[in-house]
Amino acid sequence: MLHPYIINTLNAFVLIIAGLIAYFANPAKPPTALIAPLFGLLLLAATYHMRKHNRFVTHTVTALTILVGLIVITRIDPETFEWNRRNVLLLLMGVSCFIAAAFYVGTFVRERRLRNNTIYKDDL
């Protein structure tokens, strides 16, 4: 299983890149399109502390990741859904957040079962 900081970095880059593509592809350039890239930068800034195995930061990143996933997914209107660039990018960002959160929770469970830091042995 990959370490949480690697998953966090990948998720942050997905949020930043897909969010900027969605922003610049829209001729109106709405400021709400920058929500995902800003959260991506925030998650990327937390990667250092996740690498040092700070549990508070890891749990906060998990909560923020789930929050961003919900925010992004709720921006899709199910009544007028069609497979255009905007909806595909929103789905990509939302699915990326939920997969990252699942990896975080899997790491928490594995760490709890081992009751020590042996899952991080190659990392220390």
C-alpha positions as CSV (number, residue, x, y, z in Angstrom):
1,M,0.0,0.0,0.0
2,L,1.3,3.5,-0.8
3,H,2.0,5.9,2.0
4,P,-0.6,8.6,2.7
5,Y,1.8,11.4,1.7
6,I,2.2,10.0,-1.8
7,I,-1.5,9.6,-2.2
8,N,-2.0,13.2,-0.9
9,T,0.6,14.5,-3.4
10,L,-1.1,12.8,-6.3
11,N,-4.6,13.9,-5.2
12,A,-3.3,17.5,-4.8
13,F,-1.9,17.5,-8.3
14,V,-5.1,16.2,-9.7
15,L,-7.1,18.9,-8.0
16,I,-4.6,21.6,-9.1
17,I,-4.3,20.6,-12.7
18,A,-8.0,19.6,-13.4
19,G,-9.2,22.7,-11.5
20,L,-7.0,25.0,-13.6
21,I,-8.0,23.3,-16.8
22,A,-11.7,23.8,-15.8
23,Y,-11.0,27.5,-14.9
24,F,-9.1,28.4,-18.1
25,A,-11.5,26.4,-20.4
26,N,-14.5,28.4,-19.2
27,P,-14.6,31.8,-21.0
28,A,-16.4,33.4,-18.0
29,K,-13.6,32.4,-15.7
30,P,-15.8,32.1,-12.5
31,P,-13.9,32.4,-9.2
32,T,-15.6,29.3,-7.8
33,A,-13.6,27.2,-10.3
34,L,-10.5,28.0,-8.3
35,I,-11.8,26.3,-5.1
36,A,-10.3,22.9,-6.1
37,P,-6.9,24.3,-7.0
38,L,-6.7,26.2,-3.8
39,F,-7.6,23.2,-1.7
40,G,-5.0,21.3,-3.8
41,L,-2.3,23.8,-2.8
42,L,-3.4,23.5,0.8
43,L,-3.2,19.7,0.7
44,L,0.2,19.9,-1.0
45,A,1.4,22.1,1.8
46,A,0.4,19.5,4.3
47,T,2.4,16.8,2.6
48,Y,5.6,17.6,4.5
49,H,3.9,17.0,7.9
50,M,2.2,13.9,6.6
51,R,5.6,12.5,5.7
52,K,6.7,13.1,9.3
53,H,3.7,11.0,10.4
54,N,1.9,13.9,12.2
55,R,-1.5,12.2,13.0
56,F,-3.3,15.5,13.5
57,V,-2.4,16.7,10.1
58,T,-3.2,13.4,8.5
59,H,-6.7,13.3,10.1
60,T,-7.2,16.9,9.1
61,V,-6.2,16.2,5.5
62,T,-8.6,13.2,5.4
63,A,-11.5,15.4,6.5
64,L,-10.5,18.2,4.0
65,T,-10.2,15.6,1.2
66,I,-13.7,14.3,1.9
67,L,-15.0,17.9,2.1
68,V,-13.5,18.8,-1.2
69,G,-14.8,15.7,-2.8
70,L,-18.3,16.5,-1.6
71,I,-18.0,20.2,-2.8
72,V,-16.8,19.2,-6.2
73,I,-19.4,16.4,-6.7
74,T,-22.3,18.7,-5.6
75,R,-21.3,21.2,-8.4
76,I,-22.6,18.7,-10.9
77,D,-26.3,19.2,-11.8
78,P,-27.8,15.7,-12.2
79,E,-30.9,17.0,-14.1
80,T,-28.8,18.5,-16.9
81,F,-25.9,16.1,-16.8
82,E,-24.0,15.5,-20.0
83,W,-20.5,14.2,-20.7
84,N,-18.8,17.5,-21.3
85,R,-15.4,18.7,-20.2
86,R,-16.7,20.5,-17.1
87,N,-18.6,17.5,-15.7
88,V,-15.8,15.0,-16.6
89,L,-13.2,17.2,-14.7
90,L,-15.5,17.6,-11.7
91,L,-16.1,13.8,-11.7
92,L,-12.3,13.2,-11.9
93,M,-11.6,15.5,-9.0
94,G,-14.4,14.1,-6.9
95,V,-13.4,10.4,-7.5
96,S,-9.8,11.3,-6.9
97,C,-10.7,12.8,-3.5
98,F,-12.8,9.8,-2.5
99,I,-10.1,7.3,-3.5
100,A,-7.5,9.3,-1.6
101,A,-9.7,9.3,1.5
102,A,-10.2,5.5,1.2
103,F,-6.4,5.1,1.1
104,Y,-6.0,7.3,4.2
105,V,-8.6,5.3,6.1
106,G,-7.0,2.0,4.9
107,T,-3.7,3.2,6.3
108,F,-5.3,4.2,9.6
109,V,-6.8,0.7,9.9
110,R,-3.6,-1.0,9.0
111,E,-1.6,1.1,11.5
112,R,-4.1,0.4,14.2
113,R,-4.0,-3.4,13.6
114,L,-0.2,-3.5,13.8
115,R,-0.1,-1.1,16.8
116,N,3.3,0.1,15.9
117,N,5.0,2.0,13.2
118,T,6.3,-1.0,11.2
119,I,4.3,0.2,8.1
120,Y,6.6,3.2,8.0
121,K,9.8,1.3,8.6
122,D,11.0,1.8,5.0
123,D,10.1,5.5,5.3
124,L,12.0,6.4,8.5
